[in-house]
């Protein structure tokens, strides 16, 4: 029994992180960093495991407004819009410096410009002010540390208590394949968290499927009177009991 416990500790400390890292690197190579993924035929450059966690979170939060920086080829905003269609609730504002698609949907507003520009922020803040909530934010544009930190400064205050700001692609700072793109989102997240008591990392969402493109990326705005993140599995069970299966 003692030998088994010792072997388990050795595995958890030494082998487990190595196995996860090796598998993750192979998965990125195999999928070309998920570059060929599609949603209903639309390119959706996303890690599909993370995408599943996103849809679960959207179903639980039921945002009236989802703000996305980094439209790219438009598949992710279409994914969100189709989820909102199923829920019969919610709108998306998505932002990019250029339009790389010809998509349209009645729930999506496409904005062209820098996510941190005065003009774009004015439009987004007006939309947020008119939304009764909840409001959720997904940051997936320029992943350079300073830009992400500026986005957090601009968009985190728009997140309603109990909802989320998801900062994508902190994997840049953890996986060797992306070392040329560092510093990326992860140090920006850590700096942001040092500057505020309003947000916390939802570790269970970040680690749900063992590998993720968004380490420490799920930032939950604390509800008034609550000091810790609720258990994700309990939330899902409660939602199912409430009829959302």
Rosetta silent file (secondary structure, phi, psi, omega in degrees, C-alpha in Angstrom):
SEQUENCE: XXXXXXXXXXXXXXXXXXXXXXXXXXXXXXXXXXXXXXXXXXXXXXXXXXXXXXXXXXXXXXXXXXXXXXXXXXXXXXXXXXXXXXXXXXXXXXXXXXXXXXXXXXXXXXXXXXXXXXXXXXXXXXXXXXXXXXXXXXXXXXXXXXXXXXXXXXXXXXXXXXXXXXXXXXXXXXXXXXXXXXXXXXXXXXXXXXXXXXXXXXXXXXXXXXXXXXXXXXXXXXXXXXXXXXXXXXXXXXXXXXXXX
SCORE:     score description
SCORE:     0.000 S_00000001
   1 L     0.000  -44.941  178.415    0.000    0.000    0.000 S_00000001
   2 H   -62.635  -39.978  179.140    2.816    2.387    0.914 S_00000001
   3 H   -63.011  -39.039  178.445    4.583    1.508   -2.323 S_00000001
   4 H   -64.842  -43.457  179.345    1.473    2.286   -4.357 S_00000001
   5 H   -62.858  -39.106  179.312    1.051    5.658   -2.678 S_00000001
   6 H   -66.122  -43.494  178.070    4.691    6.471   -3.322 S_00000001
   7 H   -62.828  -38.286  179.490    4.399    5.478   -6.983 S_00000001
   8 H   -65.133  -41.720  178.242    1.257    7.582   -7.316 S_00000001
   9 H   -62.945  -41.385  179.069    3.007   10.605   -5.828 S_00000001
  10 H   -64.886  -40.906  178.713    5.951   10.127   -8.183 S_00000001
  11 H   -63.819  -47.419 -178.244    3.607    9.841  -11.148 S_00000001
  12 H   -62.664  -36.068 -175.455    1.624   12.938  -10.166 S_00000001
  13 H   -83.513  -37.461 -171.451    4.767   14.972   -9.563 S_00000001
  14 H  -111.816  -52.409 -172.494    7.013   13.831  -12.394 S_00000001
  15 H   -80.769  -41.011 -174.555    5.343   11.752  -15.088 S_00000001
  16 H   -57.220  -50.407  178.289    1.844   13.214  -15.252 S_00000001
  17 H   -61.114  -35.578 -179.925    2.900   16.750  -16.288 S_00000001
  18 H   -67.991  -43.974  178.221    5.328   15.289  -18.831 S_00000001
  19 H   -60.144  -45.627  179.488    2.703   12.964  -20.334 S_00000001
  20 H   -60.994  -43.722 -177.835    0.212   15.837  -20.616 S_00000001
  21 H   -64.992  -43.606 -179.785    2.790   18.108  -22.216 S_00000001
  22 H   -64.334  -44.156  178.854    3.900   15.498  -24.754 S_00000001
  23 H   -63.162  -42.037 -178.588    0.325   14.651  -25.690 S_00000001
  24 H   -62.317  -44.521  179.104   -0.585   18.332  -26.000 S_00000001
  25 H   -62.133  -41.295  178.445    2.352   19.019  -28.298 S_00000001
  26 H   -66.007  -38.015  179.299    1.440   16.044  -30.488 S_00000001
  27 H   -64.551  -40.562  178.550   -2.201   17.171  -30.595 S_00000001
  28 H   -65.445  -40.839  177.203   -1.181   20.654  -31.723 S_00000001
  29 H   -64.806  -46.795 -176.566    1.022   19.193  -34.457 S_00000001
  30 H   -61.105  -38.275 -175.976   -1.679   16.738  -35.557 S_00000001
  31 L   -98.733    5.336 -174.079   -4.389   19.426  -35.786 S_00000001
  32 L    53.400   49.932 -176.319   -2.074   22.233  -37.002 S_00000001
  33 L    53.353   44.018  177.459   -2.931   23.995  -33.759 S_00000001
  34 L    59.296   23.886 -175.520   -6.633   23.339  -34.432 S_00000001
  35 L   -71.957  -16.864 -177.960   -6.361   25.525  -37.523 S_00000001
  36 L  -105.647   11.091  179.532   -8.613   23.317  -39.651 S_00000001
  37 L   -71.078  145.885  177.608  -11.507   23.034  -37.165 S_00000001
  38 E  -134.054  155.720  171.481  -14.953   24.107  -38.388 S_00000001
  39 E  -122.075  112.858 -176.960  -18.377   24.753  -36.898 S_00000001
  40 L    51.142   35.938  178.764  -21.186   23.928  -39.359 S_00000001
  41 L    90.916   -8.213 -179.727  -18.649   24.530  -42.102 S_00000001
  42 E   -92.902  131.367  178.124  -17.367   27.844  -40.713 S_00000001
  43 E   -58.950  130.888 -175.889  -13.653   28.025  -39.753 S_00000001
  44 L  -138.295   67.974 -172.794  -13.423   28.212  -35.952 S_00000001
  45 L   -52.607   77.652 -175.847   -9.771   28.200  -34.968 S_00000001
  46 L  -142.848  144.994  168.543  -10.350   26.827  -31.441 S_00000001
  47 L   -65.464  119.275 -172.188   -9.225   23.961  -29.247 S_00000001
  48 H   -65.527  -27.074  176.434  -12.380   21.821  -29.288 S_00000001
  49 H   -68.549  -42.655  175.865  -11.981   20.824  -25.630 S_00000001
  50 H   -65.089  -36.155 -179.063  -11.922   24.474  -24.608 S_00000001
  51 H   -62.488  -36.129  178.227  -14.859   25.141  -26.913 S_00000001
  52 H   -64.483  -41.957  177.893  -16.932   22.599  -25.021 S_00000001
  53 H   -64.627  -36.011  177.533  -16.226   24.384  -21.737 S_00000001
  54 H   -62.129  -45.648 -177.963  -17.185   27.680  -23.366 S_00000001
  55 H   -67.845  -35.404  175.897  -20.580   26.359  -24.435 S_00000001
  56 H   -62.367  -41.263 -178.420  -21.226   24.916  -20.980 S_00000001
  57 H   -68.994  -40.925  176.546  -20.401   28.263  -19.432 S_00000001
  58 H   -60.734  -41.994 -179.645  -22.589   30.181  -21.869 S_00000001
  59 H   -64.463  -33.872  179.774  -25.481   27.832  -21.084 S_00000001
  60 H   -78.361  -44.041 -177.237  -25.020   28.441  -17.352 S_00000001
  61 H   -76.320  -36.534 -176.401  -24.450   32.195  -17.462 S_00000001
  62 L    52.941   60.971 -176.478  -26.968   32.855  -20.273 S_00000001
  63 L   -65.130  138.881  171.023  -25.366   36.178  -21.214 S_00000001
  64 L   -75.435  -27.089  178.401  -27.546   38.881  -22.675 S_00000001
  65 E  -141.651  128.360  173.103  -24.398   40.217  -24.333 S_00000001
  66 E  -114.898  123.139 -179.994  -21.185   38.422  -25.232 S_00000001
  67 E  -103.711  123.628 -179.410  -18.276   40.677  -26.237 S_00000001
  68 E  -121.027  126.002  169.766  -15.551   39.024  -28.322 S_00000001
  69 E  -101.316  129.211 -177.596  -12.277   40.614  -29.362 S_00000001
  70 L   101.196   68.166 -179.296  -10.680   38.791  -32.282 S_00000001
  71 L   -67.180  -40.193 -176.909  -13.326   37.839  -34.855 S_00000001
  72 L    52.756 -123.324 -175.476  -10.772   36.333  -37.250 S_00000001
  73 L   -87.083    2.365  168.852  -12.627   34.071  -39.698 S_00000001
  74 L    89.926   -7.548 -175.595  -15.909   34.447  -37.850 S_00000001
  75 H   -65.300  -36.638 -178.481  -16.610   30.860  -36.849 S_00000001
  76 H   -68.072  -41.754  177.950  -16.530   31.438  -33.112 S_00000001
  77 H   -64.283  -34.928  176.471  -19.029   34.301  -33.251 S_00000001
  78 H   -68.471  -37.865  175.066  -21.302   32.111  -35.389 S_00000001
  79 H   -58.657  -48.147  178.663  -20.925   29.306  -32.831 S_00000001
  80 H   -61.314  -43.750 -178.459  -22.016   31.688  -30.069 S_00000001
  81 H   -62.587  -40.102  178.607  -24.916   32.967  -32.167 S_00000001
  82 H   -66.744  -36.832  173.826  -26.165   29.437  -32.857 S_00000001
  83 H   -62.118  -43.949  179.649  -26.035   28.672  -29.117 S_00000001
  84 H   -65.314  -34.828  174.795  -28.010   31.836  -28.465 S_00000001
  85 H   -59.012  -45.482  179.779  -30.515   30.788  -31.125 S_00000001
  86 H   -63.332  -35.804  179.622  -31.062   27.540  -29.241 S_00000001
  87 H   -84.736  -11.298 -175.896  -31.490   29.449  -25.979 S_00000001
  88 L    55.439   45.668 -173.781  -33.610   32.126  -27.692 S_00000001
  89 L  -167.468  138.411  169.420  -31.547   34.703  -25.836 S_00000001
  90 L   107.498  149.969  176.672  -28.392   36.781  -26.241 S_00000001
  91 E  -134.985  160.120 -178.428  -26.414   38.948  -28.649 S_00000001
  92 E  -125.295  136.154  165.599  -22.756   39.159  -29.680 S_00000001
  93 E  -115.035  122.374 -177.274  -20.487   42.091  -30.394 S_00000001
  94 E  -125.318  140.560 -167.695  -17.275   40.926  -32.062 S_00000001
  95 E  -127.176  138.316  172.178  -14.271   43.095  -32.903 S_00000001
  96 E  -154.953  159.635 -178.634  -11.304   42.795  -35.257 S_00000001
  97 L   -77.962  -15.735  175.999   -8.910   45.128  -37.048 S_00000001
  98 L  -150.270  158.052  179.861   -9.941   43.664  -40.416 S_00000001
  99 L   -96.697  117.687 -177.110  -12.766   41.615  -41.862 S_00000001
 100 L  -110.500   21.950 -174.962  -11.622   38.153  -42.943 S_00000001
 101 L  -154.749  172.065  175.018  -15.074   36.687  -43.675 S_00000001
 102 L  -125.452   32.572 -176.361  -18.422   37.428  -45.293 S_00000001
 103 L   -81.192  157.159  172.914  -20.632   36.050  -42.492 S_00000001
 104 L  -153.381  150.793  178.166  -23.733   37.656  -41.069 S_00000001
 105 L  -160.433  143.756 -174.874  -26.248   36.785  -38.378 S_00000001
 106 L   -64.522  -21.754 -179.686  -29.030   38.771  -36.757 S_00000001
 107 L   -90.550   -7.822 -173.080  -27.530   38.294  -33.283 S_00000001
 108 E  -108.809  132.082  168.508  -24.011   39.419  -34.263 S_00000001
 109 E  -109.123  121.066 -179.873  -22.668   42.957  -34.570 S_00000001
 110 E   -97.505  124.694  176.915  -19.299   43.060  -36.360 S_00000001
 111 E  -114.326  136.490  179.178  -17.015   45.988  -35.475 S_00000001
 112 E  -110.226  122.095 -179.387  -13.837   46.807  -37.403 S_00000001
 113 L   151.222  174.678  178.159  -11.048   48.507  -35.471 S_00000001
 114 L   -70.819  137.070 -179.778   -8.703   48.016  -32.552 S_00000001
 115 L   -63.818  -19.813 -178.890  -10.412   46.555  -29.488 S_00000001
 116 L  -105.477    7.677 -179.960   -8.670   49.162  -27.343 S_00000001
 117 L   -75.295  154.246 -179.133   -9.388   52.203  -29.523 S_00000001
 118 H   -60.079  -41.398 -176.380  -11.521   55.017  -28.160 S_00000001
 119 H   -65.578  -45.329 -179.763  -14.072   54.652  -30.965 S_00000001
 120 H   -67.014  -44.052 -178.971  -14.614   50.922  -30.484 S_00000001
 121 H   -61.784  -36.883  179.426  -14.738   51.178  -26.705 S_00000001
 122 H   -62.945  -43.275  179.313  -17.375   53.888  -26.886 S_00000001
 123 H   -64.420  -46.964 -175.984  -19.627   51.666  -29.029 S_00000001
 124 H   -65.899  -42.116 -179.729  -19.123   48.596  -26.851 S_00000001
 125 H   -63.625  -36.052  176.499  -19.683   50.461  -23.587 S_00000001
 126 H   -65.103  -42.061  177.927  -22.956   51.867  -24.895 S_00000001
 127 H   -63.880  -40.986  179.839  -24.117   48.363  -25.834 S_00000001
 128 H   -65.721  -39.930 -179.507  -23.107   47.071  -22.427 S_00000001
 129 H   -64.679  -29.440 -178.601  -24.892   49.911  -20.645 S_00000001
 130 H   -86.383   -7.200 -176.793  -28.098   49.085  -22.529 S_00000001
 131 L   -93.060  127.592  178.106  -27.900   45.369  -21.684 S_00000001
 132 L   -70.725  -11.134  176.863  -29.699   44.198  -18.526 S_00000001
 133 L   101.463  178.097  -12.847  -27.106   41.414  -18.275 S_00000001
 134 L   -67.182  162.238  177.824  -25.426   39.139  -17.754 S_00000001
 135 E  -120.557  131.377  179.945  -22.409   40.278  -19.773 S_00000001
 136 E  -123.697  147.553 -177.872  -19.546   37.935  -20.701 S_00000001
 137 E  -126.776  137.753  172.949  -16.246   38.803  -22.401 S_00000001
 138 E  -126.452  119.994 -177.797  -13.880   36.662  -24.494 S_00000001
 139 E  -102.948  114.194 -174.537  -10.473   38.160  -25.352 S_00000001
 140 L  -148.551   41.508  179.608   -8.891   36.497  -28.399 S_00000001
 141 L  -105.002 -124.822  176.481   -7.225   39.201  -30.488 S_00000001
 142 L   -64.510  122.947 -174.841   -3.577   40.285  -30.310 S_00000001
 143 L   -92.440    8.034  177.082   -2.041   37.957  -27.698 S_00000001
 144 L   -64.013  141.613 -174.965    0.940   40.159  -26.823 S_00000001
 145 H   -49.537  -51.106 -173.625    1.186   40.741  -23.068 S_00000001
 146 H   -66.088  -36.290  178.577    0.782   44.528  -23.154 S_00000001
 147 H   -68.564  -43.829  178.868   -2.219   44.398  -25.466 S_00000001
 148 H   -61.778  -40.805  179.422   -3.970   41.747  -23.367 S_00000001
 149 H   -62.761  -39.363  177.958   -3.308   43.768  -20.215 S_00000001
 150 H   -67.005  -40.866  177.245   -4.865   46.822  -21.850 S_00000001
 151 H   -61.355  -41.664  178.576   -7.881   44.776  -22.977 S_00000001
 152 H   -61.794  -40.691  177.932   -8.380   43.512  -19.443 S_00000001
 153 H   -61.541  -37.804 -176.052   -8.304   47.076  -18.169 S_00000001
 154 H   -81.967  -40.159 -168.281  -10.934   48.080  -20.741 S_00000001
 155 H  -103.871  -26.262  179.372  -13.265   45.080  -20.807 S_00000001
 156 H   -57.192  -39.142  178.897  -13.124   43.394  -17.405 S_00000001
 157 H   -62.589  -17.172 -179.890  -15.218   46.187  -15.817 S_00000001
 158 H   -81.665  -17.448 -179.300  -18.024   45.351  -18.269 S_00000001
 159 L   -70.236  130.846 -179.425  -18.338   41.790  -16.946 S_00000001
 160 L   -80.684  152.625  179.140  -21.297   41.436  -14.604 S_00000001
 161 L   -54.430  132.974 -178.360  -20.889   39.791  -11.169 S_00000001
 162 L    90.395  -12.472  179.176  -20.948   36.011  -11.464 S_00000001
 163 L   -98.169 -171.637 -168.198  -20.051   36.083  -15.167 S_00000001
 164 E  -130.465  148.178  161.734  -16.703   35.579  -16.889 S_00000001
 165 E  -113.667  114.318  178.648  -13.905   37.186  -18.807 S_00000001
 166 E   -97.736  117.567  176.396  -12.127   34.433  -20.732 S_00000001
 167 E   -98.426  114.817 -172.990   -8.585   35.342  -21.760 S_00000001
 168 L   -89.810  154.365  167.758   -7.577   32.964  -24.515 S_00000001
 169 L    70.229   32.764  167.637   -4.245   31.440  -25.533 S_00000001
 170 H   -63.551  -11.200  176.409   -2.118   31.742  -22.410 S_00000001
 171 H   -56.461  -23.906  176.742   -0.660   28.486  -23.757 S_00000001
 172 H   -52.822  -35.187 -174.832    1.784   30.768  -25.573 S_00000001
 173 H   -92.176   -2.220 -176.628    3.580   31.197  -22.258 S_00000001
 174 L  -120.063  -23.912 -176.348    3.557   27.527  -21.217 S_00000001
 175 L  -107.749  131.910 -172.278    4.200   25.389  -24.299 S_00000001
 176 H   -61.169  -26.022 -178.577    7.611   25.445  -25.928 S_00000001
 177 H   -61.908  -20.582 -176.342    6.147   25.417  -29.456 S_00000001
 178 H  -110.614   17.147 -172.962    5.024   29.028  -28.958 S_00000001
 179 H   -60.264  -28.257 -178.347    8.128   30.440  -27.259 S_00000001
 180 H   -69.718  -14.981 -178.117    8.773   32.886  -30.126 S_00000001
 181 H   -98.712    6.504 -177.717    5.479   34.667  -29.354 S_00000001
 182 L   -84.380  157.284   -4.587    6.240   35.401  -25.691 S_00000001
 183 L   -74.740  141.033 -177.297    5.452   37.224  -23.479 S_00000001
 184 L  -112.335 -145.302 -173.410    1.795   36.451  -24.106 S_00000001
 185 H   -67.788  -31.090 -171.585   -1.473   36.538  -22.170 S_00000001
 186 H   -59.580  -48.775  176.857   -0.428   34.668  -19.032 S_00000001
 187 H   -64.460  -28.069  176.013    1.750   37.404  -17.465 S_00000001
 188 H   -67.581  -41.114  176.961   -0.964   39.922  -18.360 S_00000001
 189 H   -61.388  -47.555 -177.208   -3.532   37.807  -16.491 S_00000001
 190 H   -63.648  -39.241  177.127   -1.280   37.484  -13.467 S_00000001
 191 H   -65.970  -41.503  178.661   -0.580   41.211  -13.395 S_00000001
 192 H   -60.824  -44.085 -178.251   -4.290   41.976  -13.706 S_00000001
 193 H   -65.488  -29.790  175.839   -5.169   39.672  -10.812 S_00000001
 194 H   -69.850  -19.326 -174.590   -2.618   41.416   -8.607 S_00000001
 195 L   -97.274   -3.454 -174.886   -4.397   44.695   -9.304 S_00000001
 196 L  -144.793  150.920  171.834   -7.952   43.645   -8.404 S_00000001
 197 L  -107.151    2.611 -175.133   -9.964   41.728   -5.842 S_00000001
 198 L   -82.305  -20.135 -175.570  -13.032   41.568   -8.091 S_00000001
 199 E  -122.448  154.158  175.213  -11.887   38.583  -10.182 S_00000001
 200 E  -143.441  155.857  177.308  -10.558   35.114   -9.485 S_00000001
 201 E   -78.470  126.905  172.605   -9.346   32.219  -11.612 S_00000001
 202 L   -86.617   88.929 -172.733  -11.922   29.471  -12.020 S_00000001
 203 H   -61.231  -36.936 -177.084   -9.367   26.682  -11.865 S_00000001
 204 H   -64.189  -39.073  176.898  -11.848   23.884  -12.497 S_00000001
 205 H   -67.437  -39.689 -179.239  -12.883   25.370  -15.834 S_00000001
 206 H   -64.685  -32.844 -172.192   -9.256   25.933  -16.806 S_00000001
 207 L  -110.176   15.034 -172.314   -8.259   22.354  -15.993 S_00000001
 208 L   -55.214  -44.591 -175.533  -11.454   20.529  -16.957 S_00000001
 209 L  -112.506   25.823  174.692   -9.920   18.443  -19.743 S_00000001
 210 L    71.847  -40.914  175.361   -6.316   18.341  -18.417 S_00000001
 211 L  -116.623  148.203 -178.408   -5.002   20.296  -21.411 S_00000001
 212 L  -157.618  149.320  171.183   -6.110   23.796  -22.379 S_00000001
 213 L   -82.309   -6.031 -170.634   -5.103   26.732  -24.541 S_00000001
 214 L  -126.181   58.410  177.978   -6.254   29.033  -21.741 S_00000001
 215 L   -60.723  130.913 -176.359   -4.305   28.409  -18.506 S_00000001
 216 L    60.572   17.253 -172.946   -5.631   30.765  -15.822 S_00000001
 217 L   -82.681  -24.400 -179.385   -7.853   32.174  -18.567 S_00000001
 218 E   -83.314   99.620 -178.579  -11.266   31.729  -16.953 S_00000001
 219 E  -103.152  115.747 -177.361  -11.602   34.855  -14.813 S_00000001
 220 E  -100.060  128.935  174.397  -14.814   34.976  -12.827 S_00000001
 221 E   -78.403  124.632 -174.376  -16.133   38.225  -11.442 S_00000001
 222 L   -67.021  131.882  172.896  -17.066   37.541   -7.851 S_00000001
 223 L   -67.651  154.418  177.422  -20.738   37.972   -7.020 S_00000001
 224 L   -59.294  129.356  176.710  -21.516   40.365   -4.183 S_00000001
 225 L    85.852   -3.112  178.439  -21.170   38.563   -0.877 S_00000001
 226 L  -116.076  135.472 -173.703  -19.374   35.504   -2.318 S_00000001
 227 L  -111.196   -3.635 -178.650  -15.641   35.077   -1.885 S_00000001
 228 L  -141.427  162.603 -178.731  -14.910   31.865   -3.770 S_00000001
 229 L   -78.775  131.079  176.898  -15.718   30.124   -7.042 S_00000001
 230 L   -68.739  158.236 -179.556  -18.569   27.583   -6.933 S_00000001
 231 L   -71.131  128.216 -176.251  -17.908   24.002   -7.960 S_00000001
 232 H   -62.829  -42.678 -177.890  -18.471   23.526  -11.723 S_00000001
 233 H   -63.872  -35.441  176.972  -19.857   20.001  -11.397 S_00000001
 234 H   -68.548  -39.046  177.095  -22.414   21.210   -8.854 S_00000001
 235 H   -60.552  -45.429 -178.982  -23.405   24.054  -11.166 S_00000001
 236 H   -63.815  -41.166  178.689  -23.911   21.623  -14.060 S_00000001
 237 H   -63.566  -42.575  179.451  -25.962   19.272  -11.891 S_00000001
 238 H   -63.707  -39.814  179.077  -28.123   22.136  -10.684 S_00000001
 239 H   -64.012  -40.779  179.825  -28.684   23.322  -14.256 S_00000001
 240 H   -66.016  -40.244  177.417  -29.724   19.834  -15.337 S_00000001
 241 H   -65.064  -27.235  179.199  -32.154   19.533  -12.442 S_00000001
 242 L   -81.377   -1.441  174.880  -33.583   22.855  -13.497 S_00000001
 243 L   107.087   -6.269  178.787  -34.422   21.419  -16.911 S_00000001
 244 L   -93.679   92.621 -175.710  -31.462   22.614  -19.028 S_00000001
 245 L  -110.728    0.000    0.000  -30.051   19.256  -20.151 S_00000001
